[in-house]
Amino acid sequence: MNKLIAIVGLALCAQWAHAANEPTAYRYGDRLDIAKVVSLEVPAGGCDVVEAKMTYVDSNGETHETTYLRQGADCSNF
């Protein structure tokens, strides 16, 4: 019985650790506490909509990652 509890506990910890490493998808209206932007990753894609990723530090010094939709990095509307 103790082995079963230990296995279940390890499985839950692994799921939580995996979920903590995935960026949170931004939804319109979300309020982000951004004190400093660490990095922006915007894939090429012309003027198509792509999923970008932003890594930032909040006012408590914690690092977060979020994804959001925007035009590709190489879009030029001139």
Number of C-alpha atoms within 10 A of each C-alpha: 5 7 8 9 10 11 11 12 11 12 12 12 12 12 10 11 11 10 11 12 10 12 15 15 15 15 11 7 6 8 8 11 12 17 14 13 14 13 11 14 12 19 16 15 15 14 14 13 16 17 15 19 20 17 17 21 16 14 11 9 11 10 15 20 20 17 19 17 15 15 18 18 17 13 13 9 6 3
